């Protein structure tokens, strides 16, 4: 019988998406695991795979359609011998309601989709698409413990998001997303005053970022601590390492910053925390989110357990994830989570700034440009390169003394980079 392809939930917080494009056309033969479409989520562009083999009999949602709710039928796959005449009435699903702002990712729960069908088994066999099997092997997920949402209970890629959640994580409490205050209506004011303008529609990423930033400033008691680090030894070490690499890799100052943050959090874990009403969560690893600007908005790919990685590995990971972030090709697991953030505007000549905390994290480090200036050492005036770094802190989870202690560890690693190598 014809099989409906549904709009998948590609991340735990996804409620709707934009059907960016179809990679198959009506009449094309498809196999289970074939990529048939691309979906733009709140953070990236993800692939949709066929859940069964057959022929793409009918496309129900046109490419470019925005606000398609999860579980909405988007296409129909016909099995062998079936024709378009076998396609019955496709159940209509109301489009996702228009919201004043996108839901806050990661920190807010959404209504769960319809209950998944039981996993289809034949004896000890578990039915899953080839792509789901490959991803499960890479992620260490036991398919036999998952419920499949594909046809006849088949496990598909979207089901792995549920299986990949840490077993110790508490289930989020469902609540309606809180819309930000509208404030002054810029469009209405511009129209009243006869101001001319162009409308640049907000994509999902910008809506989510706007909602998260507003939530952060409205609900998190920020305070700020600034430290100045001398970079002369770091610059010399960087130059020597890059010269000896013979082009195999090239370290940036930001790679040293990421490593120094991770080492400081390992040495002083009191700053590697998040606030909850019941307890402060102190994390075992320093998962460093690195702010990356993309044509679609800001995204923060994560260097997982950065304290265990060398500078070269960190550099390669950041470059790879930043490139894929700009192409919209990051996987949700690569940008969701993180325990601490780094935002670096030094390459733009910005000497000092304060960043907004990325909830539910408790700290973000804003890194400015390295600038030459005179300083006094042992009564002698010298010239050195200095960099200002400002730590934005959630005062609920991190006290002023804790933030200051963390910055002292960070400063020691930056000014003595050899200590990061042992």
The 8 nearest C-alpha neighbors of each residue, nearest first, counted from 0:
[[1, 2, 78, 77, 81, 85, 86, 76],
 [2, 0, 77, 76, 78, 86, 75, 3],
 [3, 1, 76, 75, 0, 77, 4, 150],
 [2, 4, 75, 72, 74, 5, 76, 1],
 [5, 3, 74, 72, 73, 75, 2, 6],
 [6, 4, 72, 70, 71, 73, 7, 3],
 [5, 7, 70, 69, 71, 73, 72, 8],
 [8, 6, 69, 9, 5, 70, 157, 47],
 [9, 7, 10, 13, 69, 157, 6, 14],
 [8, 10, 157, 7, 13, 11, 160, 45],
 [9, 11, 13, 12, 8, 160, 331, 157],
 [10, 12, 13, 160, 8, 9, 161, 105],
 [13, 11, 10, 104, 109, 14, 105, 108],
 [12, 14, 10, 8, 15, 11, 9, 40],
 [15, 13, 69, 68, 12, 8, 16, 109],
 [16, 14, 68, 67, 69, 66, 13, 95],
 [17, 15, 40, 67, 66, 39, 65, 38],
 [16, 18, 65, 39, 19, 38, 64, 66],
 [19, 17, 38, 64, 63, 62, 20, 37],
 [18, 20, 63, 38, 62, 37, 17, 39],
 [21, 19, 62, 37, 36, 18, 63, 22],
 [20, 22, 36, 23, 35, 62, 37, 24],
 [21, 23, 35, 36, 20, 24, 34, 37],
 [24, 22, 35, 21, 27, 25, 36, 55],
 [25, 23, 27, 26, 22, 21, 55, 58],
 [24, 26, 55, 56, 27, 57, 58, 23],
 [25, 27, 55, 56, 54, 24, 28, 57],
 [28, 26, 55, 54, 25, 24, 23, 29],
 [27, 29, 54, 53, 55, 26, 30, 52],
 [30, 28, 52, 53, 54, 33, 27, 31],
 [29, 31, 52, 33, 32, 51, 53, 49],
 [32, 30, 51, 52, 50, 49, 33, 128],
 [31, 33, 48, 49, 130, 129, 128, 30],
 [34, 32, 48, 49, 30, 31, 35, 29],
 [33, 35, 48, 47, 36, 46, 49, 32],
 [36, 34, 22, 23, 48, 47, 21, 33],
 [37, 35, 21, 22, 47, 20, 34, 46],
 [36, 38, 46, 20, 19, 45, 47, 18],
 [39, 37, 18, 45, 19, 44, 17, 40],
 [38, 40, 44, 17, 16, 43, 19, 45],
 [41, 39, 16, 42, 43, 44, 38, 17],
 [40, 42, 203, 204, 43, 207, 39, 16],
 [43, 41, 204, 40, 203, 298, 44, 327],
 [42, 44, 327, 40, 39, 328, 329, 45],
 [43, 45, 39, 327, 38, 328, 40, 37],
 [46, 44, 38, 37, 39, 43, 47, 328],
 [45, 47, 37, 36, 38, 34, 48, 44],
 [48, 46, 36, 34, 37, 35, 45, 49],
 [47, 49, 34, 32, 33, 35, 50, 46],
 [48, 50, 31, 32, 33, 51, 35, 34],
 [51, 49, 31, 149, 48, 32, 128, 155],
 [50, 52, 31, 49, 30, 53, 150, 32],
 [53, 51, 30, 31, 29, 54, 78, 50],
 [52, 54, 78, 77, 29, 28, 79, 76],
 [55, 53, 28, 77, 76, 56, 27, 29],
 [56, 54, 76, 25, 26, 27, 57, 75],
 [55, 57, 76, 77, 75, 54, 25, 26],
 [56, 58, 75, 74, 25, 55, 59, 76],
 [57, 59, 74, 60, 73, 25, 75, 61],
 [58, 60, 73, 74, 57, 61, 72, 75],
 [61, 59, 73, 58, 62, 64, 74, 18],
 [60, 62, 64, 63, 59, 58, 18, 20],
 [63, 61, 20, 19, 18, 64, 21, 60],
 [62, 64, 19, 18, 65, 61, 20, 17],
 [65, 63, 18, 62, 17, 61, 66, 60],
 [64, 66, 17, 67, 16, 63, 18, 19],
 [67, 65, 16, 15, 17, 95, 68, 94],
 [66, 68, 15, 16, 65, 94, 17, 95],
 [69, 67, 15, 95, 71, 94, 14, 66],
 [68, 70, 6, 15, 14, 71, 7, 8],
 [71, 69, 6, 5, 7, 72, 68, 112],
 [70, 72, 6, 5, 69, 92, 68, 73],
 [73, 71, 5, 4, 74, 3, 6, 70],
 [72, 74, 59, 60, 5, 4, 6, 71],
 [75, 73, 58, 59, 4, 57, 72, 3],
 [74, 76, 3, 57, 56, 2, 4, 55],
 [77, 75, 55, 2, 56, 54, 1, 53],
 [78, 76, 1, 54, 53, 56, 81, 55],
 [77, 79, 53, 81, 1, 80, 0, 54],
 [78, 80, 81, 53, 77, 54, 82, 52],
 [79, 81, 78, 82, 77, 53, 54, 0],
 [82, 80, 79, 78, 77, 85, 83, 0],
 [83, 81, 84, 85, 80, 77, 56, 86],
 [82, 84, 85, 86, 56, 81, 57, 77],
 [85, 83, 82, 86, 87, 81, 56, 77],
 [86, 84, 83, 82, 87, 81, 1, 0],
 [87, 85, 84, 83, 1, 88, 82, 75],
 [86, 88, 85, 89, 84, 1, 83, 90],
 [87, 89, 90, 86, 91, 85, 84, 3],
 [88, 90, 87, 91, 72, 86, 3, 75],
 [91, 89, 88, 92, 72, 71, 87, 3],
 [92, 90, 89, 93, 71, 72, 88, 94],
 [93, 91, 71, 94, 90, 72, 68, 70],
 [92, 94, 95, 91, 68, 71, 96, 67],
 [95, 93, 68, 67, 96, 92, 66, 71],
 [94, 96, 68, 66, 67, 97, 93, 15],
 [97, 95, 98, 94, 66, 93, 68, 15],
 [98, 96, 95, 99, 66, 100, 94, 101],
 [97, 99, 100, 96, 101, 178, 102, 95],
 [98, 100, 178, 97, 101, 179, 181, 206],
 [101, 99, 98, 206, 178, 210, 102, 179],
 [100, 102, 207, 206, 103, 98, 210, 203],
 [103, 101, 176, 104, 100, 207, 210, 107],
 [102, 104, 211, 107, 210, 207, 106, 101],
 [105, 103, 106, 102, 12, 107, 207, 211],
 [104, 106, 107, 12, 103, 335, 108, 336],
 [107, 105, 104, 103, 359, 108, 358, 171],
 [108, 106, 103, 105, 104, 176, 109, 174],
 [109, 107, 173, 171, 174, 172, 12, 106],
 [110, 108, 173, 111, 12, 174, 107, 175],
 [109, 111, 112, 173, 108, 174, 14, 175],
 [110, 112, 109, 113, 114, 108, 173, 14],
 [113, 111, 114, 110, 70, 69, 115, 8],
 [112, 114, 115, 111, 70, 116, 110, 148],
 [115, 113, 112, 116, 111, 148, 117, 146],
 [116, 114, 148, 146, 113, 147, 117, 152],
 [115, 117, 152, 148, 147, 118, 146, 114],
 [118, 116, 146, 152, 119, 147, 115, 148],
 [117, 119, 146, 152, 147, 120, 116, 153],
 [120, 118, 152, 126, 153, 117, 125, 151],
 [121, 119, 125, 124, 122, 118, 126, 123],
 [122, 120, 124, 123, 119, 125, 126, 118],
 [121, 123, 124, 120, 125, 119, 126, 143],
 [124, 122, 121, 120, 125, 143, 126, 119],
 [125, 123, 121, 120, 122, 126, 119, 143],
 [124, 126, 120, 143, 119, 127, 123, 142],
 [127, 125, 153, 119, 154, 120, 124, 128],
 [128, 126, 154, 153, 155, 131, 125, 132],
 [127, 129, 131, 130, 155, 32, 31, 132],
 [130, 128, 132, 131, 32, 133, 127, 31],
 [131, 129, 133, 132, 128, 32, 134, 156],
 [130, 132, 156, 134, 128, 155, 129, 133],
 [131, 133, 129, 135, 130, 134, 136, 128],
 [134, 132, 130, 136, 135, 131, 129, 137],
 [133, 135, 137, 131, 136, 132, 138, 130],
 [134, 136, 140, 138, 132, 137, 133, 139],
 [135, 137, 139, 133, 134, 138, 132, 140],
 [136, 138, 134, 135, 139, 133, 140, 132],
 [139, 137, 135, 136, 140, 134, 163, 133],
 [140, 138, 136, 137, 135, 141, 163, 134],
 [139, 141, 135, 138, 142, 162, 163, 136],
 [140, 142, 143, 144, 139, 135, 145, 162],
 [143, 141, 144, 145, 140, 135, 125, 132],
 [142, 144, 141, 145, 125, 118, 146, 124],
 [145, 143, 142, 141, 146, 162, 140, 118],
 [146, 144, 142, 143, 162, 147, 118, 158],
 [145, 147, 118, 117, 115, 116, 148, 154],
 [146, 148, 154, 152, 153, 118, 149, 116],
 [147, 149, 115, 152, 116, 154, 153, 146],
 [148, 150, 153, 152, 147, 154, 155, 50],
 [151, 149, 152, 153, 148, 50, 2, 51],
 [150, 152, 153, 149, 119, 116, 118, 148],
 [153, 151, 147, 118, 119, 116, 149, 150],
 [152, 154, 149, 147, 127, 126, 151, 150],
 [155, 153, 147, 127, 149, 148, 126, 158],
 [156, 154, 131, 157, 158, 128, 149, 127],
 [155, 157, 131, 158, 159, 130, 154, 134],
 [156, 158, 9, 159, 155, 160, 8, 7],
 [159, 157, 156, 160, 155, 161, 154, 147],
 [160, 158, 162, 161, 157, 156, 163, 135],
 [161, 159, 163, 158, 162, 157, 10, 11],
 [160, 162, 159, 163, 164, 158, 11, 157],
 [163, 161, 159, 160, 164, 145, 140, 158],
 [162, 164, 160, 161, 159, 165, 140, 138],
 [165, 163, 162, 161, 166, 160, 168, 167],
 [166, 164, 167, 168, 163, 162, 169, 161],
 [167, 165, 168, 164, 169, 163, 162, 170],
 [166, 168, 165, 169, 164, 170, 163, 171],
 [169, 167, 165, 166, 170, 164, 171, 163],
 [168, 170, 171, 167, 166, 165, 172, 164],
 [169, 171, 168, 172, 173, 108, 167, 166],
 [172, 170, 108, 169, 173, 107, 106, 168],
 [171, 173, 108, 174, 170, 107, 109, 169],
 [174, 172, 108, 109, 171, 110, 175, 107],
 [175, 173, 108, 172, 176, 109, 107, 110],
 [174, 176, 177, 173, 109, 108, 107, 110],
 [177, 175, 102, 178, 174, 107, 103, 109],
 [176, 178, 175, 179, 102, 103, 100, 214],
 [177, 179, 100, 99, 176, 180, 210, 98],
 [180, 178, 181, 177, 210, 213, 100, 214],
 [179, 181, 182, 178, 213, 99, 183, 177],
 [180, 182, 179, 183, 184, 99, 178, 100],
 [183, 181, 180, 184, 179, 185, 188, 187],
 [182, 184, 185, 181, 188, 187, 186, 180],
 [185, 183, 187, 186, 188, 182, 181, 189],
 [186, 184, 188, 187, 183, 189, 190, 182],
 [187, 185, 189, 188, 184, 190, 191, 183],
 [188, 186, 190, 184, 189, 185, 191, 183],
 [187, 189, 191, 185, 190, 186, 192, 184],
 [190, 188, 194, 186, 192, 191, 187, 193],
 [189, 191, 193, 187, 188, 192, 194, 186],
 [192, 190, 188, 189, 193, 187, 194, 186],
 [193, 191, 189, 190, 194, 188, 187, 195],
 [192, 194, 190, 191, 189, 195, 188, 196],
 [193, 195, 189, 192, 190, 196, 191, 188],
 [196, 194, 193, 197, 189, 190, 192, 198],
 [195, 197, 194, 198, 189, 186, 190, 199],
 [198, 196, 199, 195, 200, 194, 186, 189],
 [197, 199, 200, 196, 201, 186, 195, 185],
 [198, 200, 197, 201, 202, 196, 205, 295],
 [201, 199, 198, 202, 197, 205, 203, 206],
 [202, 200, 205, 206, 199, 203, 204, 295],
 [201, 203, 204, 205, 200, 206, 295, 41],
 [202, 204, 41, 206, 205, 207, 201, 40],
 [205, 203, 41, 207, 42, 206, 202, 296],
 [204, 206, 208, 207, 296, 203, 202, 209],
 [207, 205, 203, 209, 101, 204, 208, 100],
 [206, 208, 101, 210, 204, 209, 205, 211],
 [207, 209, 205, 211, 210, 206, 212, 204],
 [210, 208, 206, 212, 207, 211, 205, 213],
 [209, 211, 207, 213, 208, 212, 103, 214],
 [212, 210, 214, 208, 213, 209, 103, 215],
 [213, 211, 215, 209, 214, 210, 208, 216],
 [214, 212, 210, 216, 215, 211, 217, 209],
 [213, 215, 211, 217, 212, 216, 218, 210],
 [216, 214, 212, 213, 219, 218, 217, 211],
 [215, 217, 213, 214, 219, 218, 212, 355],
 [218, 216, 214, 215, 213, 219, 220, 212],
 [217, 219, 215, 216, 214, 220, 213, 221],
 [218, 220, 215, 216, 221, 393, 217, 394],
 [221, 219, 393, 394, 218, 222, 395, 216],
 [222, 220, 393, 392, 219, 394, 391, 223],
 [221, 223, 392, 391, 394, 220, 393, 224],
 [222, 224, 391, 390, 392, 389, 225, 221],
 [223, 225, 390, 389, 391, 226, 403, 222],
 [226, 224, 389, 388, 390, 223, 387, 227],
 [225, 227, 388, 387, 389, 228, 224, 406],
 [228, 226, 387, 386, 388, 385, 229, 225],
 [229, 227, 386, 385, 410, 230, 387, 414],
 [228, 230, 385, 384, 414, 231, 386, 227],
 [229, 231, 233, 384, 385, 232, 234, 414],
 [230, 232, 234, 233, 384, 229, 235, 383],
 [233, 231, 235, 234, 230, 236, 414, 415],
 [234, 232, 236, 230, 235, 231, 416, 237],
 [235, 233, 237, 231, 236, 232, 230, 238],
 [234, 236, 232, 238, 233, 237, 231, 239],
 [237, 235, 233, 239, 234, 238, 240, 232],
 [236, 238, 234, 240, 235, 239, 233, 241],
 [239, 237, 235, 241, 236, 240, 234, 242],
 [238, 240, 242, 236, 241, 237, 243, 235],
 [241, 239, 237, 243, 242, 238, 236, 244],
 [242, 240, 244, 238, 249, 243, 239, 237],
 [241, 243, 239, 240, 244, 245, 238, 246],
 [242, 244, 240, 245, 241, 239, 246, 238],
 [243, 245, 241, 247, 246, 242, 248, 240],
 [246, 244, 243, 247, 242, 241, 248, 249],
 [245, 247, 248, 244, 249, 241, 242, 243],
 [248, 246, 244, 245, 249, 241, 243, 311],
 [249, 247, 246, 244, 250, 241, 311, 315],
 [250, 248, 241, 251, 246, 247, 244, 314],
 [249, 251, 314, 254, 241, 237, 248, 252],
 [252, 250, 253, 254, 249, 255, 314, 237],
 [251, 253, 255, 254, 256, 250, 237, 234],
 [252, 254, 256, 251, 255, 257, 343, 250],
 [255, 253, 257, 251, 256, 252, 314, 250],
 [254, 256, 258, 252, 253, 257, 259, 310],
 [255, 257, 253, 259, 254, 258, 260, 252],
 [258, 256, 260, 254, 259, 255, 253, 261],
 [257, 259, 255, 261, 256, 260, 262, 254],
 [258, 260, 256, 262, 261, 257, 412, 409],
 [261, 259, 263, 257, 258, 262, 409, 256],
 [262, 260, 306, 258, 264, 285, 259, 263],
 [261, 263, 265, 259, 306, 264, 260, 258],
 [262, 264, 266, 260, 408, 409, 265, 261],
 [265, 263, 268, 267, 261, 266, 262, 271],
 [264, 266, 262, 263, 268, 267, 261, 306],
 [265, 267, 263, 264, 262, 268, 408, 261],
 [266, 268, 264, 265, 269, 263, 405, 270],
 [269, 267, 264, 271, 270, 265, 266, 281],
 [268, 270, 267, 271, 272, 401, 281, 397],
 [269, 271, 268, 272, 397, 264, 267, 401],
 [272, 270, 268, 269, 264, 281, 282, 338],
 [271, 273, 281, 280, 270, 282, 361, 279],
 [274, 272, 280, 360, 361, 279, 359, 396],
 [275, 273, 279, 396, 280, 395, 278, 276],
 [274, 276, 278, 277, 279, 273, 280, 396],
 [275, 277, 278, 274, 279, 395, 273, 396],
 [278, 276, 275, 279, 274, 280, 273, 169],
 [279, 277, 275, 276, 280, 274, 273, 396],
 [278, 280, 274, 273, 275, 281, 396, 272],
 [279, 281, 273, 272, 278, 282, 274, 275],
 [282, 280, 272, 271, 279, 283, 273, 269],
 [283, 281, 284, 271, 272, 280, 285, 338],
 [282, 284, 281, 285, 268, 271, 265, 304],
 [285, 283, 304, 282, 286, 306, 265, 305],
 [284, 286, 304, 261, 305, 287, 306, 338],
 [287, 285, 303, 337, 304, 338, 302, 284],
 [286, 288, 339, 302, 301, 340, 337, 285],
 [289, 287, 301, 340, 299, 337, 300, 339],
 [288, 290, 299, 341, 300, 340, 301, 287],
 [289, 291, 299, 342, 298, 341, 288, 292],
 [292, 290, 298, 299, 297, 289, 321, 293],
 [291, 293, 297, 296, 298, 290, 294, 325],
 [292, 294, 325, 296, 295, 297, 291, 324],
 [295, 293, 296, 325, 292, 297, 326, 327],
 [296, 294, 293, 204, 205, 202, 297, 325],
 [297, 295, 293, 205, 294, 204, 292, 298],
 [296, 298, 292, 291, 293, 290, 299, 208],
 [299, 297, 291, 290, 300, 292, 296, 324],
 [298, 300, 290, 289, 288, 334, 291, 301],
 [301, 299, 334, 288, 333, 289, 320, 298],
 [302, 300, 288, 287, 334, 303, 333, 337],
 [301, 303, 287, 286, 305, 288, 304, 300],
 [302, 304, 286, 305, 301, 287, 285, 337],
 [305, 303, 284, 286, 285, 306, 307, 302],
 [304, 306, 308, 307, 303, 302, 261, 285],
 [305, 307, 261, 262, 304, 308, 285, 258],
 [308, 306, 305, 304, 309, 261, 284, 262],
 [309, 307, 305, 306, 312, 313, 310, 304],
 [310, 308, 312, 311, 313, 307, 420, 258],
 [309, 311, 313, 312, 314, 254, 308, 258],
 [310, 312, 314, 313, 309, 315, 250, 248],
 [313, 311, 315, 309, 314, 310, 308, 316],
 [312, 314, 310, 316, 311, 315, 317, 309],
 [315, 313, 311, 317, 312, 316, 254, 310],
 [314, 316, 312, 318, 313, 317, 319, 311],
 [317, 315, 313, 319, 314, 318, 320, 312],
 [316, 318, 320, 314, 319, 315, 321, 313],
 [319, 317, 321, 315, 316, 320, 322, 314],
 [318, 320, 316, 322, 317, 321, 315, 323],
 [321, 319, 323, 317, 322, 318, 324, 316],
 [322, 320, 324, 318, 323, 319, 317, 291],
 [323, 321, 319, 325, 320, 324, 318, 326],
 [322, 324, 326, 328, 320, 325, 321, 329],
 [323, 325, 327, 321, 326, 322, 329, 328],
 [326, 324, 293, 322, 323, 327, 321, 294],
 [325, 327, 323, 324, 328, 322, 329, 293],
 [328, 326, 43, 324, 44, 325, 329, 323],
 [329, 327, 323, 326, 324, 44, 43, 330],
 [330, 328, 324, 323, 327, 43, 333, 331],
 [329, 331, 333, 332, 328, 334, 43, 45],
 [332, 330, 333, 334, 335, 10, 329, 42],
 [331, 333, 330, 335, 334, 336, 329, 160],
 [334, 332, 331, 330, 300, 301, 335, 329],
 [333, 335, 300, 301, 331, 332, 299, 336],
 [336, 334, 332, 331, 333, 337, 105, 301],
 [335, 337, 334, 338, 105, 301, 332, 286],
 [336, 338, 286, 288, 287, 339, 301, 335],
 [337, 339, 286, 360, 285, 287, 271, 336],
 [340, 338, 287, 362, 337, 363, 360, 288],
 [341, 339, 288, 363, 287, 289, 364, 362],
 [340, 342, 364, 289, 363, 365, 288, 290],
 [341, 343, 365, 290, 364, 366, 289, 340],
 [344, 342, 366, 345, 365, 367, 341, 253],
 [345, 343, 346, 347, 367, 349, 366, 342],
 [368, 344, 346, 367, 348, 349, 347, 343],
 [345, 347, 344, 348, 368, 349, 343, 367],
 [348, 346, 345, 344, 349, 368, 367, 350],
 [347, 349, 345, 346, 368, 350, 344, 367],
 [350, 348, 345, 367, 347, 368, 344, 351],
 [349, 351, 367, 368, 348, 345, 387, 352],
 [350, 352, 367, 349, 387, 388, 366, 353],
 [353, 351, 365, 354, 389, 367, 350, 349],
 [352, 354, 365, 389, 391, 355, 351, 223],
 [353, 355, 365, 391, 356, 352, 363, 364],
 [356, 354, 357, 212, 391, 353, 215, 216],
 [357, 355, 363, 358, 362, 215, 391, 354],
 [356, 358, 360, 359, 355, 215, 363, 340],
 [359, 357, 360, 356, 215, 361, 106, 211],
 [358, 360, 273, 357, 361, 106, 274, 105],
 [359, 361, 358, 273, 338, 357, 362, 339],
 [362, 360, 393, 273, 392, 272, 359, 396],
 [363, 361, 392, 391, 339, 360, 356, 393],
 [362, 364, 340, 391, 356, 341, 390, 339],
 [365, 363, 390, 341, 389, 342, 340, 366],
 [364, 366, 342, 389, 388, 354, 353, 343],
 [367, 365, 343, 388, 342, 344, 345, 364],
 [366, 368, 345, 350, 351, 387, 349, 344],
 [345, 369, 367, 350, 348, 349, 386, 370],
 [368, 370, 386, 385, 384, 367, 371, 345],
 [371, 369, 384, 385, 368, 386, 372, 350],
 [370, 372, 384, 383, 385, 382, 369, 373],
 [371, 373, 382, 383, 384, 370, 374, 385],
 [374, 372, 382, 381, 383, 380, 375, 371],
 [375, 373, 381, 380, 382, 372, 376, 383],
 [374, 376, 380, 379, 378, 381, 377, 373],
 [377, 375, 379, 378, 380, 374, 381, 373],
 [378, 376, 379, 375, 380, 381, 374, 373],
 [377, 379, 376, 375, 380, 381, 374, 373],
 [380, 378, 376, 375, 377, 381, 374, 373],
 [381, 379, 375, 374, 373, 376, 378, 382],
 [380, 382, 374, 373, 375, 379, 383, 376],
 [383, 381, 373, 372, 374, 371, 380, 384],
 [384, 382, 371, 372, 373, 385, 231, 381],
 [383, 385, 371, 370, 230, 229, 369, 231],
 [384, 386, 229, 369, 370, 228, 230, 371],
 [385, 387, 369, 228, 227, 368, 367, 229],
 [388, 386, 227, 367, 226, 351, 228, 366],
 [387, 389, 366, 226, 365, 225, 367, 227],
 [390, 388, 225, 365, 224, 364, 353, 226],
 [389, 391, 364, 224, 223, 363, 392, 225],
 [392, 390, 223, 363, 362, 222, 354, 221],
 [393, 391, 362, 222, 221, 361, 394, 390],
 [392, 394, 361, 221, 395, 220, 396, 397],
 [393, 395, 397, 396, 398, 220, 392, 221],
 [396, 394, 393, 397, 274, 220, 398, 219],
 [395, 397, 274, 394, 393, 273, 279, 361],
 [398, 396, 394, 393, 401, 395, 270, 402],
 [399, 397, 401, 400, 394, 402, 396, 395],
 [398, 400, 402, 401, 403, 397, 394, 222],
 [399, 401, 403, 402, 398, 404, 397, 405],
 [402, 400, 404, 398, 403, 399, 397, 405],
 [401, 403, 405, 399, 400, 404, 398, 406],
 [402, 404, 400, 406, 401, 405, 399, 407],
 [405, 403, 401, 407, 406, 402, 400, 408],
 [404, 406, 402, 408, 407, 403, 401, 409],
 [407, 405, 409, 403, 408, 404, 410, 402],
 [406, 408, 410, 404, 409, 405, 411, 403],
 [409, 407, 263, 411, 405, 406, 410, 412],
 [408, 410, 406, 263, 412, 407, 411, 259],
 [411, 409, 407, 413, 412, 408, 228, 406],
 [412, 410, 408, 414, 409, 413, 415, 407],
 [411, 413, 415, 409, 416, 410, 259, 414],
 [414, 412, 410, 416, 415, 411, 259, 409],
 [413, 415, 411, 412, 229, 416, 410, 230],
 [414, 416, 412, 413, 417, 411, 418, 232],
 [417, 415, 418, 412, 413, 419, 233, 414],
 [418, 416, 419, 420, 415, 421, 412, 236],
 [417, 419, 416, 420, 421, 415, 412, 411],
 [420, 418, 417, 416, 421, 412, 259, 262],
 [419, 421, 417, 418, 416, 309, 310, 258],
 [420, 419, 418, 417, 416, 309, 262, 307]]
